[in-house]
């Protein structure tokens, strides 16, 4: 099936359990054979899990961190697959990983965010997969770059991989203090809008970074009509060898799935109507992000206001206001925005900033009177 330049096959055509939402689950890392088999047995019993995930080679930020069991874990995963009937899927980061995985019998792979960010690495994997008819899942790059994500999918597609799935795992940021990786929902929604036949699933474990947020993020993903979830679960997460805080207790996993509400969409009759709905959701998310950014802007304005009051500096500074307005007008023009709209928006923002800083200055005078 062709989707905006990608020749792809839906998960429904190659997954035995492809009812929406598709669920991929398992530990962050394969630690021992008994751990892998225990997880696989429990997940198989739910009859709701399509693929068993586990990290074998772990790309870590620091060199002294646990970087995966390595090659010997491949046999554990194949044993779990044969014994419990859930196909195993692992992350590959280079050509050598691909060869070892295929030689071991694995037929489902994913490319992680740290690899997607490097076109040379992706091309190497694509070359190693040339002629293979296997599913490959591609996580978004670390940075919020949609074209880089699409480029990785295209490289694999050109190598003959048609069973492609995109995985949204969030983006690195210094500004988001709630999530481990900022969801930036507008980016995967834009990907889905451009390629409506491309399956896009969400990795709430890496977005959340902690168990307390997993339900919220998972439900959000379903509410936005994404095609599935990739969730980390472990028999004893607090003692996991990697990412303990973001893994669900294995005994609670089925209840976790049951608590998620799967809503029916009224926009599934045609692709055109579905795209319209996706665009509306994109607008909602962008607006929410705007509100969050405006709130953050006012927090900074408040900090500036206190600094001015403490150092006896005037609230209004003409040259700074001119600098802001000229900069925003120039940037807005480069994005095709009308100058009058920029003036109106930043005029209101400036009024709010002046009012807030004036209140701070007056309060400071009263406290020091």
DASULJO-V920800 format. One record per residue. PHI is phi in whole degrees, -180 to 180 (999 if undefined). PSI is psi in whole degrees, 0 to 359 (* if undefined). Layout:
PHI PSI
PHI PSI
//
This chain:
999 132
-92 133
-134 93
56 38
105 344
-100 133
-99 104
-131 161
-118 134
-66 152
-57 332
-61 335
-85 344
-133 356
-101 132
-66 328
-119 86
-112 16
-63 139
-75 134
-85 143
-68 137
-118 124
-116 128
-148 160
153 179
-72 156
-56 314
-132 143
-74 117
-105 314
-142 162
-63 318
-64 322
-63 314
-62 316
-69 322
-63 315
-64 313
-60 318
-62 315
-66 317
-68 322
-63 325
-66 335
-75 336
58 27
-127 0
-105 127
-89 326
-140 143
-96 115
-99 148
-167 139
-81 131
-107 313
-114 120
-110 111
-75 110
-107 155
-68 317
-108 142
-67 338
-92 5
-81 161
-65 121
-110 25
97 154
-69 325
94 207
-54 319
-65 340
-72 340
-60 318
-65 324
-62 316
-67 321
-67 324
-64 317
-63 319
-62 314
-71 324
-78 325
-118 356
79 13
-105 117
-59 140
-91 149
-136 136
-132 165
-88 136
-122 143
-122 355
-159 177
-63 323
-63 318
-60 316
-60 311
-61 314
-64 321
-65 314
-66 319
-63 328
-77 345
108 358
-71 143
-132 19
-140 126
-132 156
-133 153
-108 127
-82 169
-62 324
-70 338
-90 319
-57 329
-69 345
-114 104
-58 328
-64 317
-65 316
-62 318
-64 322
-61 318
-66 319
-60 318
-63 320
-68 336
-96 0
-52 125
87 355
-87 137
-107 68
-128 157
-74 139
-132 126
-100 139
-123 114
-78 154
-65 155
-67 164
-59 319
-91 152
-74 75
-125 98
-63 319
-63 325
-66 320
-63 311
-61 320
-59 320
-64 316
-62 319
-66 319
-61 317
-68 320
-62 319
-67 338
-84 3
100 2
-80 115
-106 340
-90 76
-107 141
-137 136
-94 141
-122 120
-91 115
-120 13
86 171
-127 144
-65 138
-158 151
-93 352
-97 338
-90 113
-100 5
-100 310
-102 154
-64 317
-131 128
-62 129
-66 324
40 57
-56 333
-62 334
-74 307
-65 331
-67 320
-64 321
-60 314
-66 326
-68 318
-71 326
-128 75
-62 338
-93 357
-80 125
-72 131
-125 120
-113 167
-119 139
-105 87
-67 338
-64 313
-78 332
-68 313
-72 305
80 353
-155 147
-59 327
-63 340
-104 357
-63 318
-66 316
-59 313
-70 319
-63 316
-65 321
-60 318
-61 318
-70 321
-64 331
-89 9
66 30
-73 163
-89 351
176 183
-134 142
-116 112
-124 137
-91 133
-141 148
-148 145
-58 324
-144 81
-55 325
-65 342
-110 14
-64 149
-80 348
-152 144
45 56
-66 327
-72 338
-102 7
-102 138
-80 144
-62 131
-56 320
-67 340
-99 359
-64 313
-64 319
-62 322
-58 313
-64 319
-64 328
-76 347
-78 136
-97 122
-99 110
-95 147
-85 140
-98 142
-89 6
-119 38
-104 0
-68 318
-138 157
-63 323
-62 313
-66 322
-64 320
-63 322
-61 317
-65 319
-62 320
-65 321
-64 319
-66 325
-63 317
-61 315
-58 314
-68 319
-62 318
-62 319
-63 320
-65 323
-61 315
-63 317
-62 319
-69 323
-65 320
-62 316
-64 323
-62 317
-68 329
-63 320
-69 319
-59 319
-63 318
-61 317
-63 320
-60 317
-65 320
-63 316
-63 316
-64 318
-69 333
-109 14
56 48
-108 142
-63 147
-66 308
-91 129
-130 108
-59 314
-64 322
-66 320
-65 319
-63 320
-63 315
-61 309
-63 315
-64 320
-64 315
-70 325
-65 317
-66 317
-68 320
-62 320
-63 322
-66 338
-100 8
78 22
-94 146
-71 134
-56 322
-64 325
-67 318
-62 315
-61 318
-65 314
-66 311
-76 339
-64 316
-67 321
-63 320
-67 319
-61 316
-65 321
-66 316
-63 317
-62 315
-64 315
-70 329
-65 318
-62 320
-65 317
-63 317
-65 320
-65 323
-65 320
-64 317
-65 319
-68 335
-108 10
-76 *
//
